[in-house]
Amino acid sequence: MADIWNIISSNYVTAGTTLPSKTPYVAVDAAAYEGTWTGKYANNQKFSVQVSNLTGFRAKVKYQSGSTLKYQDVLIKDKAFRIGDSKFTLTRPGVAQIKTVVINPATGGTVLDTAYAHQNA
């Protein structure tokens, strides 16, 4: 039983070092986010992000890049949200930065792909 408490207490200390954001969730302008966003990574891999059903700071998002397809309900905070291994950040009206962590299956190493997406009217 003592071993279990040692594991819990050591993980509590580790997790306690992370500082949560103090910024509250606030309603965002739906027109700034909703729609289809498209772009290309440096390796010419195309991607699209579809944002829909935005209410307050909640939205439904579909991310597609090659054979990767992800659907997720997201929370928008500080002009950004995460979907799977990707982070969408609104940089200015009609333009967003997309950062995606890509894992090399052969080595297990990771690479951060960064690209810009434009909102289609």
N, C-alpha and C positions, 0 to 999 in steps of 0.2 A: 504494500500500500504506500509506503514511503517513496518508492521509486516513481509511482504515478504522480505524487505531489511534486517531486523534484522536476519532472518533465513539464508539468503544468506551470510551475513557477518560473522555470527558465524560459519557456515560450512566452509567458506573460511579460517578462522583462524585455525580451526581444521585440515583441509587438508593441510594447508601450513606448518605444523610441520613435514611432511614426507619429508625426503631428497631423491631425486631420485639418482640412480646410475650414476656416472660420466664416467663409462666405456663404450666405444663405442661398437657397434656391429661389429664383424669382422668375416670373413670367417673361417670356421672350417674344419678340415680334415674329409671328408665324411666317410672314412673307420673306423674311431674311433667311429662313432655313428650309421651308418646304419646297419640294420639287426634286428634280433629278440633277445630280452633280456628276460631271464626268472629267476624267483626266488620264494621264499616262505617267507611269513610273519611268525612271531613267533607262530601264531595260526594254522600253516600249510596250510593256504590259499595260493594257487598258483596264480601267476600273470605273465603276459607277456606284454612287450612293444615292438611294432614294429615301427622302424624308417625307413622311405623311402623318396625318392625324395628330398634328401638333396641338396640344392643349396645355396652356400654361408653360411648363418647362418639360413636359413629357411628350415623347414622339415615338412613332414606329419607324424603324429604319431597315432597309435592305442594302447589303453591301455585296457587290459582285466583282470579281477579278479572276479572269480565266475560268477555271472549273470551281473556284471557291465561291460559295453562295451562303450568306449569313443573314438571318432575320433576327431582330432583337428590339425589345422595348428599351428606350434609353431615357436618361435624365440629362437635361442640358444645364450645365453650370459653368460659369466663367467663359462663355462663348464656345464651349467644347463638350463633346461626349465621346464615349468609347463604344465600339462595336467589335466584339471578338478581340483580335490582336491589333486592331487599328484604332487610331484616335483622330477624330475630326475636329478641327479648330477653325472657327470663322475668323478670318484675318481682316477682311473688309467686305462691304456689300458685294455679293456675287462671287467671292473668292474664298476658298477654304484650303487649309493645309491638311494633308492626310499623311499620317505617319503609321507605318505598318511594320511589325516585327516579323521577319521571315526566318524560319529555322531551316538550316541546311540538313537534309536527312542523312547525308553521308558522314558529316563530322559532328553534327549536333550543335554547331555554332550558330549564333544569331546575327542578323544584319538588320539595321533599321532603314527601311525604304521611306523616303520623303518625297512627296509630290504635291502639286497644287491642282485643285478641282475648280471648275467653273459651273455656276448655276445656269441651267438651260431654261430659257423662258418658255 
